Every structure is written in C-alpha cells, then in structure tokens.
Amino acid sequence: MEENEFYIQLIERYRNNKASVEEIDVLFHLLQRGEIDDQLKTRLAAELEEVEIERSIVKRSKFNTLGIAASIVIVFSISVLIYAKFSDLRNYFDPIKYRTVAVAKGEMRRLFLSDGTEVWVNAESTLRFPERFNRETRELYLEGEAFFKVHHDADKPFIIHSKFLNTTVLGTSFNVSAYRNEPSKITVKTGKVGVGDKAQRGIVMVTPAQQLIYAEGKGFTLRKQVDVQEYLGWKNGDLIFTGKTLKEMKVIIERRYNVQIHFKNDKLQDCSMVGSYHQESLKNILEAMRFSLSIKYQIKGREIEISGGKCT
C-alpha cells in the first residue's frame, strides 16, 4: 500500500468512527509533522465526496480547499483532545519512565527530582517516581517515610500516593510516614498540604506545625501543634524521644541501626523516656536508656536483648 493511500484510509477510518486509539494517535502525529501534503489533500477530496449525515448519503460534487482545510482542523482538534484525555496514548510516544529507590534499614538517601524537588528517603522505605515529570501532575508512590521539599509549580500539583492516603501540594516542605502496620502521619514544616484517603471521603488541610494521623478503621486525627523537629529530625541524624515508650522507640531504633530488639519482659515496653540525640552510636543510645531506666542490655551481632528496668 502506498504511503498516501494509507493516510487516506486512516482518515476515512477516523471519520467513520472505526479508528482504534492507536490509529488516532498516529493520525495526530502525522498531522503535527505536516506529512499530509497537497497531493494527499487532492486524493482525500475525491475519497470524501460521499459523507454520511444522519443516515442519509449526500453527494458532493466539489470539495474545495477550504473544506479540506476545515476537515484537517477538525481532525487535528479532536485528536488533541483525545491525546490529552488518554494517558495510554501519550505513553506510546512520550512514556513515563519510572525510577525506584529502595532504602534498607540503617540507611538514608537524599534525592533531587527532575523539577528540583529535594527528597530525603528514610530507612526501610521505597520511593517510585518519574525520571522526568512530563504530565499535568507530578505523581510519586511511597512506602515508608520521606521528607519532601517541593519545588513550587502552580500548574503541576505534586501528589504522593502512600498506602492509605493521597497527599497533594504545589510547593512546600513536609514529612510523610507511611510504614506498613503503622498509622500514617503527615507532618508539615512549611506551606499547606491537602490530604485525602483512598476512599475519597474528603480532603483535610494541614498547615505548619500540624500533624495529620490516619489509622485504618479510625480515620483522621489532626494534631494542631507538634514539635516538627521530632518527626523531621531523622533526616539530619537526630533521634528525639519526648516521652515515647520503649515499644515506640524499638521500631525507630531497629530501623535506624538495622538491628532487632527483644524485651525479656514484655511489660518493659511500657516504660518511657525523654531524650534528644544527634548522630549518636547505637551503643550511646543504649547507655542512655540504661542510665534513665536502669535497664540491662546484651548485644549479639544485630540482636539486642533488654531486661530489667525500674518501671516493671
């Protein structure tokens, strides 16, 4: 089949609503590149002499240049709308290429996204994001915890999909904690963040120094004044315990230092302590716990056993 004949058949299939999604997209790009020349237009005029209107066949003796141009414009305009509407069409010619960063226990990663957004990914977390943002929104997928300093772009909302929530911003800095088997927490440092659950039961706005907690089956709880550094300090190597129980501290320490903690007496997990540590070694953290709570500990490789404690 000659190339021009293919073009004519492609347009005819479109006019008769027989063109597939892929064929429509091909037509769009052919029109964009100007590959339908004058010879094609002449042949197209002959092919399109019979047009179906409300099941009646109307004979056209003439198909002038203006009519041809109008047909081309209509095809082009409708194709543009279809191109914008269906992401799978765009993926054929301009695909979204994703990159996945997985951070193991005991590690942390700092990233710069293609739009200039800065991200710190915490231990035991996975972030999936486009290599470049070539859509109307900037969408990422997070499992675990990350701090975002989002580059402002009013035309492209920044959306983070986590296990239960969708978090939407234009430009701000905030922390998302979405680990498995833990309540999700959104903590805002600057700007404003809109958070909705996957069931789409509404959006909660979170502003600086506020924290939104979402627990499955319980819904949202908004804390209106929190110590932001307690929840964001991990990216600077800080551990801040303001009355946390050993049960809560256990998860954080295990994640930070890639260890497993075992309590000889489960009641010990109800003990709590206050402390702030900057890039301290695991040994120093355990010593602080020993001093504050009169615990005893043993380290065997990556296994730690804790016993004793004055609050048992």
C-alpha positions in Angstrom: 0.0 0.0 0.0 1.3 3.4 -1.0 2.0 5.8 1.9 -0.6 8.4 0.8 -3.2 5.6 0.4 -2.5 4.6 4.0 -3.0 8.2 5.1 -6.4 8.4 3.2 -7.6 5.2 4.7 -6.5 6.3 8.2 -8.5 9.5 8.0 -11.5 7.6 6.5 -11.5 5.2 9.4 -11.5 8.1 11.8 -14.4 9.8 10.0 -16.4 6.5 10.3 -15.6 6.0 14.0 -13.6 2.9 13.2 -10.2 4.1 14.1 -8.5 2.5 17.1 -7.0 4.6 19.9 -3.5 3.8 18.4 -4.6 4.9 14.9 -6.0 8.2 16.2 -2.7 8.9 17.9 -0.7 8.1 14.8 -3.0 10.5 12.8 -2.4 13.2 15.4 1.4 12.9 15.0 1.2 12.8 11.2 -0.8 16.0 11.2 1.6 17.6 13.6 4.6 16.8 11.4 2.8 18.0 8.2 3.1 14.7 6.4 -0.2 15.1 4.7 0.8 17.1 1.6 -1.1 18.7 -1.3 -1.2 15.5 -3.3 -2.8 13.7 -0.3 -5.4 16.5 0.1 -6.4 16.2 -3.6 -6.9 12.5 -3.3 -8.6 12.9 0.0 -11.1 15.3 -1.6 -12.1 12.5 -4.1 -12.4 9.9 -1.4 -14.6 12.1 0.8 -17.2 13.0 -1.8 -19.8 10.8 -0.1 -20.4 11.8 3.5 -23.0 10.2 5.8 -25.2 12.7 7.6 -28.0 11.2 9.8 -28.0 8.0 7.8 -28.6 9.9 4.5 -26.0 9.9 1.8 -25.2 13.4 0.4 -23.3 13.6 -2.8 -20.7 16.3 -3.0 -19.6 17.4 -6.5 -16.9 19.6 -5.1 -14.7 19.5 -2.1 -12.8 22.8 -2.2 -9.6 23.7 -0.5 -11.3 25.4 2.4 -13.4 22.3 3.1 -10.3 20.2 3.1 -8.6 22.5 5.5 -11.6 22.6 7.8 -11.6 18.8 7.9 -8.0 18.7 8.8 -8.5 21.3 11.6 -11.4 19.3 13.0 -9.5 16.0 12.9 -6.5 17.8 14.5 -8.6 19.4 17.2 -10.4 16.3 18.2 -7.2 14.3 18.2 -5.6 16.8 20.5 -8.5 16.4 23.0 -8.2 12.6 22.8 -4.4 12.9 23.2 -4.8 14.9 26.3 -7.5 12.6 27.7 -6.0 9.2 27.3 -2.7 8.7 29.1 -2.1 5.4 27.3 -1.9 7.3 24.0 0.7 9.7 25.4 2.6 6.8 26.8 3.1 5.4 23.3 5.0 8.5 22.1 6.1 10.1 25.4 6.1 7.4 28.1 6.6 8.0 31.8 9.8 6.3 32.8 9.8 5.4 36.5 12.8 5.0 38.8 12.5 3.2 42.1 14.8 3.9 45.1 14.7 1.3 47.9 16.5 2.2 51.1 17.5 -0.5 53.5 17.4 -0.5 57.3 20.3 1.5 58.7 20.5 3.8 55.6 19.1 7.0 54.3 19.1 8.6 50.8 18.9 12.2 49.6 17.5 12.7 46.1 16.8 15.6 43.7 13.9 15.1 41.3 13.7 16.5 37.8 11.7 19.5 38.8 14.2 20.5 41.5 12.3 18.9 44.4 14.5 17.7 47.2 13.7 14.4 48.9 15.1 12.5 51.9 14.1 8.9 52.0 14.3 7.2 55.4 15.4 3.7 56.2 13.2 0.7 55.2 11.4 2.8 52.6 10.7 2.7 48.8 10.0 5.7 46.6 8.8 5.3 43.0 8.9 8.4 40.8 9.2 9.5 37.2 12.6 10.3 35.8 11.0 13.5 34.5 7.6 15.0 35.1 6.0 15.0 31.7 2.4 15.1 32.7 -0.1 17.6 34.1 0.6 16.4 37.7 3.8 15.2 39.5 2.9 11.9 41.0 5.1 9.6 43.2 4.5 6.4 45.2 5.9 6.0 48.7 6.1 3.1 51.0 7.8 4.0 54.3 8.9 7.5 55.1 10.3 10.5 53.3 10.7 14.3 53.7 9.8 16.4 50.7 10.9 20.0 49.9 8.8 20.5 46.9 9.6 22.9 44.1 6.7 25.2 43.6 4.8 24.8 40.3 1.2 26.1 40.3 0.4 24.3 37.0 1.6 20.9 38.2 0.3 19.7 41.6 2.7 17.4 43.4 0.9 14.2 44.6 2.3 11.5 46.8 0.4 8.2 46.9 1.0 6.1 50.0 -0.7 3.1 51.5 -4.0 4.8 52.5 -3.5 8.4 51.6 -3.0 10.8 48.7 -1.1 14.0 49.7 -1.3 17.0 47.3 0.8 20.2 47.4 2.0 22.8 45.0 5.2 23.8 46.8 6.0 23.2 50.5 8.1 21.1 52.9 6.6 18.2 54.8 7.1 14.7 56.0 5.1 11.6 55.1 5.4 8.5 57.2 3.5 5.5 55.7 5.1 2.3 57.0 3.2 -0.9 57.0 1.4 -1.8 60.2 1.7 1.7 61.5 -0.6 4.7 61.4 0.2 7.2 58.6 1.5 10.6 59.6 1.7 13.8 57.6 3.8 16.5 59.4 4.0 19.9 57.8 7.0 22.2 58.1 6.1 25.0 55.7 3.2 25.7 53.3 -0.1 23.9 53.2 -0.9 20.3 52.4 -4.1 18.6 51.3 -4.6 15.0 52.4 -7.3 12.6 51.3 -7.9 8.9 51.9 -8.2 6.5 49.1 -12.0 6.2 49.7 -12.2 9.9 48.7 -14.2 10.9 51.7 -12.9 14.5 51.7 -9.7 16.5 52.0 -8.1 17.6 55.2 -5.8 20.7 55.1 -2.7 20.6 57.2 -0.6 23.7 57.9 2.8 24.4 59.5 3.5 22.7 62.9 0.4 20.4 62.4 0.4 16.7 62.1 -2.4 14.6 60.5 -2.6 11.0 61.7 -4.6 8.3 59.8 -5.3 4.9 61.3 -7.2 2.3 59.3 -10.7 2.0 60.6 -10.4 5.1 62.8 -9.9 7.8 60.2 -8.1 11.2 60.6 -6.8 12.9 63.8 -5.4 16.3 63.4 -2.8 17.5 65.9 -2.7 21.3 65.8 0.7 21.9 67.4 3.6 19.5 67.4 7.4 19.7 67.7 8.1 19.4 64.0 11.8 18.5 64.6 10.8 15.4 66.5 9.3 14.0 63.3 11.6 15.6 60.8 14.9 15.3 62.6 15.7 11.8 61.3 17.0 13.3 58.0 19.7 15.1 60.0 20.6 12.1 62.0 18.5 13.1 65.1 16.6 10.9 67.4 14.1 12.8 69.6 12.1 10.9 72.2 9.6 13.1 74.1 8.0 10.6 76.4 7.9 7.8 73.9 7.5 4.3 75.3 10.2 1.7 74.7 7.7 -0.1 72.3 7.6 3.1 70.2 11.4 3.6 70.4 12.1 0.0 69.5 10.7 0.4 66.0 12.7 3.6 65.4 15.9 2.2 66.7 15.6 -1.0 64.8 15.0 1.0 61.6 17.9 3.4 62.2 20.6 0.9 63.2 19.4 -2.2 61.4 19.1 -4.3 64.5 16.5 -6.5 66.2 15.5 -5.7 69.8 14.0 -8.2 72.2 12.5 -7.5 75.6 13.0 -10.2 78.1 9.9 -8.9 79.9 7.1 -7.5 77.7 6.0 -5.1 80.4 9.2 -3.3 79.9 7.9 -1.9 76.6 5.5 0.3 78.6 8.5 2.2 80.1 9.0 5.7 78.6 11.9 8.2 78.4 12.8 11.6 77.2 16.0 12.3 75.2 17.5 14.0 72.2 20.4 12.6 70.3 22.3 13.8 67.3 24.1 11.2 65.1 24.8 9.1 68.2 26.1 5.5 68.0 23.8 2.6 69.0 26.0 2.0 72.0 25.4 5.5 73.3 21.7 5.2 72.8 21.6 2.0 74.8 23.7 3.6 77.5 21.3 6.5 77.8 18.5 4.0 78.2 20.4 2.1 80.8 21.0 5.3 82.8 17.4 6.6 82.5 15.5 3.3 83.1 18.0 1.1 84.9 17.8 -1.5 82.1 20.4 -4.1 81.2 21.2 -5.0 77.6 23.3 -7.5 75.7 24.4 -7.1 72.1 24.9 -10.2 70.0 25.6 -9.2 66.4 22.5 -7.5 65.3 20.4 -8.9 68.1 19.8 -6.9 71.3 18.2 -8.2 74.4 16.9 -5.8 77.0 15.9 -6.7 80.5 15.5 -5.1 84.0 14.1 -1.6 84.2 12.8 0.3 87.2 9.3 0.7 85.8 8.5 -3.0 85.6 
